[in-house]
């Protein structure tokens, strides 16, 4: 394939790929909070405030963890300190950020404040509290989109067929990323040659 066609083709393919992102569910009220707490699904609940800079750092670490397939079986939620004062008081939250690891109304663990290595610490605490029985990637849906009788999609057992599809999908993504990397390297070489020719 001609290099002048290869690079734009690769860039077009790369631009059309939509990453799979799980969500951190924003707890809006007591009912949402109770659903998370009572769920049999393992959950990580962040109690944070917009004005809290350590909370921002923890949220950034959580975003990376949420997208990690190893933790696809975990529900992640955020309770805003200022928007949910009743929940904050009821849960006796005295500091932000506070992370609680809960399952079926049982608190398994807690992190108060910003750890030195947030991403690594949170990942280790998740493994300690819930183990690593990762399911294929699914995304958590906001609470208002779920019917109260319905179990969240991420609590359903995956079929072997869907596991193979997910693995195939990731292999295809890796191949595309390799093509993109090669295309970028070719582009860099072409630019170097262009400038060295002058």
PASEBA-1860 file (N, C-alpha, C; in nm, 3 decimals):
! residues 198
1> XXXXXXXX> 0.085/-0.118/0.000/0.000/0.000/0.000/0.089/0.124/0.000 ~ 0.049/0.225/-0.073/0.122/0.350/-0.083/0.125/0.418/0.055 ~ 0.243/0.471/0.095/0.257/0.536/0.225/0.166/0.657/0.238 ~ 0.145/0.727/0.128/0.059/0.847/0.136/-0.086/0.811/0.163 ~ -0.125/0.688/0.134/-0.261/0.641/0.162/-0.265/0.571/0.298 ~ -0.158/0.503/0.334/-0.153/0.424/0.458/-0.175/0.511/0.581 ~ -0.104/0.620/0.592/-0.111/0.702/0.713/-0.250/0.762/0.733 ~ -0.310/0.828/0.631/-0.446/0.880/0.653/-0.547/0.770/0.685
9> XXXXXXXX> -0.530/0.651/0.624/-0.620/0.539/0.651/-0.609/0.497/0.796 ~ -0.488/0.485/0.845/-0.466/0.446/0.985/-0.525/0.551/1.079 ~ -0.501/0.678/1.048/-0.553/0.785/1.134/-0.705/0.787/1.132 ~ -0.766/0.760/1.017/-0.911/0.753/1.008/-0.967/0.638/1.092 ~ -0.902/0.523/1.085/-0.944/0.408/1.165/-0.931/0.439/1.313 ~ -0.818/0.499/1.350/-0.794/0.532/1.491/-0.897/0.630/1.544 ~ -0.935/0.728/1.461/-1.032/0.828/1.504/-1.171/0.768/1.522 ~ -1.201/0.661/1.450/-1.335/0.603/1.458/-1.351/0.504/1.573
17> XXXXXXXX> -1.242/0.466/1.637/-1.249/0.370/1.747/-1.297/0.442/1.872 ~ -1.402/0.390/1.932/-1.456/0.445/2.055/-1.410/0.357/2.171 ~ -1.335/0.413/2.266/-1.291/0.330/2.379/-1.408/0.288/2.466 ~ -1.393/0.174/2.531/-1.494/0.127/2.624/-1.460/0.187/2.760 ~ -1.551/0.263/2.812/-1.530/0.323/2.944/-1.643/0.279/3.036 ~ -1.607/0.230/3.150/-1.706/0.204/3.252/-1.735/0.338/3.318 ~ -1.834/0.341/3.402/-1.873/0.468/3.464/-1.860/0.460/3.615 ~ -1.837/0.576/3.672/-1.850/0.591/3.817/-1.989/0.649/3.836
25> XXXXXXXX> -2.075/0.575/3.901/-2.214/0.615/3.918/-2.222/0.730/4.019 ~ -2.289/0.837/3.980/-2.310/0.949/4.071/-2.434/0.920/4.154 ~ -2.414/0.908/4.284/-2.526/0.884/4.376/-2.600/1.017/4.395 ~ -2.728/1.017/4.358/-2.808/1.139/4.363/-2.898/1.147/4.486 ~ -2.929/1.030/4.546/-3.023/1.032/4.658/-3.007/0.905/4.741 ~ -3.084/0.898/4.848/-3.076/0.785/4.941/-3.112/0.654/4.872 ~ -3.210/0.657/4.784/-3.253/0.535/4.713/-3.138/0.478/4.629 ~ -3.068/0.565/4.554/-2.952/0.520/4.476/-2.846/0.457/4.566
33> XXXXXXXX> -2.821/0.525/4.679/-2.719/0.476/4.773/-2.757/0.340/4.829 ~ -2.884/0.324/4.867/-2.930/0.196/4.922/-2.915/0.083/4.822 ~ -2.944/0.110/4.694/-2.929/0.006/4.591/-2.785/-0.042/4.581 ~ -2.693/0.051/4.587/-2.550/0.013/4.581/-2.512/-0.066/4.706 ~ -2.551/-0.016/4.821/-2.515/-0.081/4.947/-2.572/-0.223/4.957 ~ -2.696/-0.242/4.912/-2.763/-0.371/4.927/-2.731/-0.469/4.815 ~ -2.664/-0.423/4.712/-2.633/-0.509/4.599/-2.536/-0.620/4.639 ~ -2.555/-0.738/4.579/-2.462/-0.848/4.599/-2.332/-0.825/4.524
41> XXXXXXXX> -2.335/-0.730/4.432/-2.215/-0.696/4.354/-2.116/-0.619/4.443 ~ -1.988/-0.652/4.437/-1.889/-0.575/4.513/-1.888/-0.430/4.463 ~ -1.880/-0.337/4.555/-1.886/-0.195/4.519/-1.779/-0.115/4.592 ~ -1.729/-0.013/4.522/-1.637/0.083/4.581/-1.710/0.217/4.578 ~ -1.729/0.275/4.696/-1.801/0.402/4.706/-1.704/0.509/4.753 ~ -1.695/0.614/4.672/-1.611/0.729/4.705/-1.700/0.838/4.764 ~ -1.663/0.887/4.880/-1.729/1.002/4.941/-1.634/1.119/4.919 ~ -1.677/1.216/4.838/-1.586/1.324/4.799/-1.661/1.457/4.792
49> XXXXXXXX> -1.582/1.563/4.768/-1.639/1.696/4.751/-1.566/1.764/4.635 ~ -1.638/1.850/4.562/-1.578/1.918/4.448/-1.465/2.011/4.491 ~ -1.471/2.068/4.610/-1.372/2.163/4.658/-1.248/2.094/4.716 ~ -1.250/1.963/4.720/-1.144/1.885/4.785/-1.040/1.840/4.681 ~ -0.919/1.897/4.686/-0.817/1.860/4.585/-0.769/1.715/4.599 ~ -0.754/1.658/4.719/-0.720/1.515/4.726/-0.828/1.426/4.663 ~ -0.955/1.473/4.669/-1.065/1.397/4.608/-1.046/1.391/4.456 ~ -1.000/1.500/4.398/-0.974/1.504/4.254/-0.867/1.403/4.217
57> XXXXXXXX> -0.763/1.395/4.296/-0.655/1.299/4.270/-0.706/1.155/4.281 ~ -0.789/1.128/4.381/-0.846/0.993/4.397/-0.938/0.960/4.281 ~ -1.018/1.059/4.236/-1.108/1.036/4.122/-1.028/0.999/3.997 ~ -0.916/1.065/3.975/-0.831/1.033/3.858/-0.780/0.890/3.866 ~ -0.738/0.848/3.985/-0.692/0.710/4.004/-0.808/0.612/3.982 ~ -0.926/0.647/4.033/-1.043/0.560/4.017/-1.081/0.544/3.870 ~ -1.071/0.652/3.791/-1.105/0.645/3.649/-1.018/0.542/3.578 ~ -0.891/0.534/3.614/-0.801/0.435/3.554/-0.841/0.294/3.598
65> XXXXXXXX> -0.874/0.279/3.724/-0.912/0.148/3.777/-1.044/0.101/3.716 ~ -1.139/0.193/3.701/-1.270/0.160/3.644/-1.254/0.102/3.503 ~ -1.158/0.154/3.426/-1.137/0.107/3.289/-1.054/-0.020/3.281 ~ -1.002/-0.068/3.392/-0.919/-0.189/3.392/-1.010/-0.312/3.391 ~ -0.994/-0.399/3.289/-1.079/-0.519/3.279/-1.073/-0.608/3.404 ~ -0.964/-0.602/3.476/-0.950/-0.683/3.597/-1.057/-0.648/3.702 ~ -1.104/-0.523/3.697/-1.201/-0.476/3.796/-1.339/-0.451/3.737 ~ -1.368/-0.516/3.624/-1.497/-0.497/3.556/-1.614/-0.550/3.639
73> XXXXXXXX> -1.587/-0.636/3.735/-1.694/-0.692/3.818/-1.731/-0.602/3.936 ~ -1.665/-0.490/3.949/-1.686/-0.398/4.061/-1.776/-0.283/4.016 ~ -1.870/-0.244/4.101/-1.950/-0.124/4.079/-1.879/-0.009/4.149 ~ -1.862/0.102/4.079/-1.797/0.221/4.136/-1.901/0.332/4.147 ~ -1.904/0.399/4.263/-2.003/0.505/4.285/-1.937/0.620/4.359 ~ -1.996/0.739/4.343/-1.946/0.858/4.410/-2.062/0.928/4.481 ~ -2.039/0.960/4.608/-2.135/1.037/4.687/-2.074/1.174/4.711 ~ -2.137/1.278/4.655/-2.087/1.414/4.673/-2.125/1.465/4.812
81> XXXXXXXX> -2.025/1.514/4.883/-2.040/1.561/5.022/-2.147/1.668/5.035 ~ -2.146/1.766/4.943/-2.238/1.879/4.953/-2.378/1.847/4.901 ~ -2.390/1.753/4.808/-2.521/1.720/4.750/-2.597/1.615/4.830 ~ -2.526/1.543/4.917/-2.589/1.433/4.992/-2.553/1.439/5.141 ~ -2.583/1.550/5.208/-2.543/1.562/5.349/-2.605/1.456/5.440 ~ -2.725/1.410/5.407/-2.791/1.309/5.491/-2.713/1.177/5.485 ~ -2.672/1.138/5.366/-2.594/1.013/5.352/-2.460/1.028/5.422 ~ -2.396/1.144/5.406/-2.266/1.169/5.470/-2.279/1.156/5.621
89> XXXXXXXX> -2.384/1.216/5.677/-2.407/1.209/5.822/-2.440/1.066/5.865 ~ -2.528/1.002/5.792/-2.571/0.865/5.824/-2.452/0.769/5.823 ~ -2.360/0.788/5.728/-2.244/0.699/5.715/-2.126/0.742/5.804 ~ -2.146/0.852/5.876/-2.043/0.903/5.968/-1.910/0.931/5.895 ~ -1.923/1.000/5.781/-1.804/1.038/5.703/-1.747/1.165/5.765 ~ -1.625/1.155/5.817/-1.562/1.267/5.886/-1.450/1.331/5.806 ~ -1.412/1.269/5.694/-1.303/1.323/5.612/-1.328/1.288/5.466 ~ -1.282/1.377/5.380/-1.287/1.347/5.237/-1.145/1.353/5.183
97> XXXXXXXX> -1.111/1.267/5.091/-1.192/1.158/5.039/-1.195/1.039/5.134 ~ -1.305/0.967/5.129/-1.318/0.838/5.197/-1.367/0.738/5.094 ~ -1.299/0.625/5.086/-1.340/0.516/4.997/-1.386/0.400/5.084 ~ -1.503/0.347/5.052/-1.551/0.229/5.123/-1.572/0.115/5.024 ~ -1.534/-0.001/5.065/-1.545/-0.123/4.985/-1.657/-0.204/5.049 ~ -1.771/-0.215/4.981/-1.890/-0.278/5.040/-1.947/-0.385/4.948 ~ -2.017/-0.479/5.011/-2.090/-0.582/4.937/-2.203/-0.632/5.026 ~ -2.324/-0.631/4.972/-2.443/-0.678/5.043/-2.454/-0.617/5.183
105> XXXXXXXX> -2.441/-0.484/5.189/-2.453/-0.408/5.313/-2.342/-0.433/5.415 ~ -2.234/-0.495/5.372/-2.121/-0.521/5.462/-2.001/-0.442/5.413 ~ -1.946/-0.359/5.504/-1.826/-0.285/5.470/-1.706/-0.376/5.488 ~ -1.632/-0.396/5.377/-1.516/-0.486/5.379/-1.388/-0.413/5.417 ~ -1.380/-0.286/5.379/-1.258/-0.209/5.404/-1.287/-0.062/5.382 ~ -1.188/0.022/5.415/-1.205/0.167/5.402/-1.067/0.232/5.385 ~ -1.062/0.334/5.301/-0.943/0.418/5.289/-0.988/0.560/5.318 ~ -0.923/0.623/5.413/-0.955/0.762/5.447/-0.836/0.848/5.406
113> XXXXXXXX> -0.864/0.953/5.329/-0.759/1.042/5.283/-0.697/0.994/5.152 ~ -0.593/1.064/5.109/-0.526/1.034/4.984/-0.401/0.952/5.011 ~ -0.400/0.824/4.968/-0.280/0.743/4.988/-0.164/0.792/4.901 ~ -0.044/0.752/4.937/0.076/0.795/4.865/0.070/0.755/4.718 ~ 0.031/0.634/4.688/0.014/0.585/4.549/-0.132/0.543/4.534 ~ -0.221/0.638/4.500/-0.364/0.610/4.502/-0.407/0.491/4.416 ~ -0.362/0.487/4.291/-0.408/0.381/4.201/-0.367/0.243/4.253 ~ -0.241/0.230/4.292/-0.191/0.101/4.341/-0.258/0.062/4.472
121> XXXXXXXX> -0.276/0.159/4.560/-0.338/0.132/4.690/-0.483/0.087/4.674 ~ -0.558/0.159/4.590/-0.699/0.124/4.570/-0.710/-0.014/4.506 ~ -0.628/-0.040/4.404/-0.631/-0.172/4.337/-0.601/-0.283/4.437 ~ -0.502/-0.262/4.523/-0.467/-0.363/4.623/-0.581/-0.385/4.723 ~ -0.646/-0.276/4.764/-0.757/-0.288/4.859/-0.877/-0.358/4.796 ~ -0.901/-0.334/4.666/-1.010/-0.404/4.597/-0.983/-0.554/4.598 ~ -0.859/-0.590/4.563/-0.823/-0.733/4.560/-0.835/-0.795/4.699 ~ -0.794/-0.720/4.799/-0.800/-0.768/4.937/-0.946/-0.787/4.982
129> XXXXXXXX> -1.032/-0.691/4.946/-1.172/-0.696/4.990/-1.256/-0.795/4.910 ~ -1.233/-0.803/4.778/-1.323/-0.879/4.691/-1.256/-0.989/4.610 ~ -1.127/-0.997/4.612/-1.058/-1.094/4.525/-1.049/-1.040/4.384 ~ -1.011/-1.126/4.290/-0.993/-1.082/4.152/-1.069/-1.169/4.054 ~ -1.194/-1.198/4.084/-1.276/-1.277/3.991/-1.335/-1.184/3.888 ~ -1.248/-1.138/3.799/-1.289/-1.042/3.697/-1.380/-1.106/3.594 ~ -1.481/-1.032/3.554/-1.571/-1.070/3.446/-1.533/-0.992/3.323 ~ -1.580/-1.029/3.204/-1.552/-0.949/3.086/-1.602/-0.807/3.104
137> XXXXXXXX> -1.547/-0.717/3.027/-1.580/-0.575/3.040/-1.728/-0.551/3.018 ~ -1.787/-0.483/3.114/-1.922/-0.430/3.101/-1.917/-0.292/3.162 ~ -2.014/-0.212/3.133/-2.012/-0.078/3.189/-2.125/-0.064/3.289 ~ -2.097/0.006/3.397/-2.200/0.036/3.495/-2.289/0.143/3.437 ~ -2.419/0.130/3.455/-2.514/0.227/3.403/-2.560/0.315/3.519 ~ -2.588/0.441/3.490/-2.641/0.528/3.597/-2.768/0.467/3.655 ~ -2.789/0.489/3.784/-2.900/0.426/3.854/-3.035/0.458/3.793 ~ -3.057/0.582/3.745/-3.187/0.618/3.695/-3.223/0.543/3.567
145> XXXXXXXX> -3.126/0.483/3.499/-3.154/0.409/3.377/-3.191/0.263/3.406 ~ -3.180/0.220/3.528/-3.210/0.081/3.564/-3.348/0.072/3.625 ~ -3.415/-0.038/3.599/-3.540/-0.065/3.669/-3.503/-0.123/3.804 ~ -3.579/-0.090/3.907/-3.542/-0.132/4.042/-3.540/-0.285/4.057 ~ -3.622/-0.357/3.978/-3.624/-0.503/3.991/-3.508/-0.569/3.916 ~ -3.446/-0.496/3.827/-3.344/-0.550/3.738/-3.208/-0.560/3.808 ~ -3.137/-0.668/3.784/-3.000/-0.677/3.834/-2.911/-0.605/3.735 ~ -2.807/-0.533/3.780/-2.716/-0.466/3.687/-2.649/-0.567/3.595
153> XXXXXXXX> -2.619/-0.522/3.473/-2.558/-0.610/3.372/-2.426/-0.669/3.421 ~ -2.352/-0.592/3.500/-2.220/-0.640/3.541/-2.225/-0.747/3.650 ~ -2.346/-0.783/3.700/-2.356/-0.890/3.799/-2.395/-1.021/3.735 ~ -2.428/-1.020/3.606/-2.467/-1.142/3.537/-2.344/-1.221/3.497 ~ -2.354/-1.351/3.504/-2.243/-1.437/3.466/-2.221/-1.433/3.315 ~ -2.096/-1.419/3.270/-2.069/-1.414/3.127/-2.073/-1.554/3.066 ~ -2.105/-1.560/2.939/-2.098/-1.688/2.869/-1.957/-1.704/2.814 ~ -1.918/-1.829/2.783/-1.785/-1.852/2.726/-1.775/-1.787/2.590
161> XXXXXXXX> -1.886/-1.780/2.518/-1.887/-1.718/2.386/-1.854/-1.569/2.397 ~ -1.915/-1.500/2.496/-1.888/-1.356/2.510/-1.745/-1.331/2.554 ~ -1.688/-1.421/2.634/-1.549/-1.406/2.675/-1.459/-1.413/2.553 ~ -1.485/-1.507/2.462/-1.406/-1.518/2.340/-1.420/-1.396/2.252 ~ -1.540/-1.340/2.246/-1.563/-1.220/2.166/-1.483/-1.104/2.223 ~ -1.485/-1.088/2.355/-1.412/-0.980/2.420/-1.262/-0.996/2.395 ~ -1.212/-1.118/2.409/-1.069/-1.141/2.385/-1.033/-1.111/2.240 ~ -1.119/-1.151/2.147/-1.095/-1.121/2.005/-1.097/-0.973/1.979
169> XXXXXXXX> -1.188/-0.904/2.046/-1.197/-0.759/2.033/-1.066/-0.693/2.077 ~ -1.014/-0.736/2.192/-0.890/-0.677/2.242/-0.772/-0.710/2.152 ~ -0.769/-0.829/2.094/-0.662/-0.863/2.000/-0.669/-0.772/1.878 ~ -0.790/-0.747/1.829/-0.807/-0.659/1.713/-0.761/-0.517/1.748 ~ -0.796/-0.471/1.866/-0.754/-0.337/1.909/-0.602/-0.329/1.916 ~ -0.538/-0.433/1.972/-0.392/-0.433/1.980/-0.329/-0.430/1.840 ~ -0.386/-0.503/1.746/-0.335/-0.501/1.609/-0.349/-0.362/1.548 ~ -0.464/-0.300/1.571/-0.486/-0.165/1.518/-0.388/-0.067/1.582
177> XXXXXXXX> -0.367/-0.080/1.712/-0.271/0.009/1.780/-0.130/-0.010/1.725 ~ -0.092/-0.134/1.695/0.039/-0.159/1.633/0.047/-0.092/1.497 ~ -0.060/-0.101/1.419/-0.063/-0.034/1.288/-0.051/0.117/1.304 ~ -0.121/0.171/1.402/-0.116/0.315/1.428/0.026/0.355/1.466 ~ 0.088/0.277/1.555/0.225/0.306/1.597/0.318/0.304/1.476 ~ 0.304/0.201/1.392/0.389/0.192/1.272/0.363/0.310/1.179 ~ 0.235/0.349/1.165/0.201/0.462/1.080/0.261/0.591/1.133 ~ 0.257/0.609/1.264/0.316/0.730/1.324/0.466/0.730/1.304
185> XXXXXXXX> 0.529/0.614/1.320/0.674/0.606/1.298/0.709/0.640/1.153 ~ 0.628/0.591/1.059/0.649/0.624/0.918/0.631/0.773/0.894 ~ 0.531/0.831/0.958/0.506/0.974/0.945/0.624/1.053/0.999 ~ 0.677/1.014/1.113/0.793/1.081/1.172/0.912/1.070/1.077 ~ 0.935/0.952/1.022/1.046/0.933/0.927/1.028/1.021/0.804 ~ 0.905/1.029/0.753/0.878/1.112/0.636/0.905/1.259/0.666 ~ 0.867/1.304/0.785/0.891/1.444/0.824/1.041/1.469/0.838 ~ 1.112/1.374/0.900/1.259/1.388/0.913/1.322/1.396/0.776
193> XXXXXX> 1.282/1.308/0.684/1.338/1.309/0.549/1.305/1.440/0.478 ~ 1.187/1.494/0.500/1.145/1.617/0.437/1.234/1.733/0.483 ~ 1.260/1.738/0.615/1.343/1.845/0.668/1.491/1.825/0.636 ~ 1.536/1.702/0.630/1.677/1.678/0.600/1.707/1.703/0.452 ~ 1.605/1.696/0.367/1.623/1.719/0.224/1.637/1.868/0.195 ~ 1.595/1.952/0.285/1.601/2.099/0.262/1.732/2.154/0.298
END
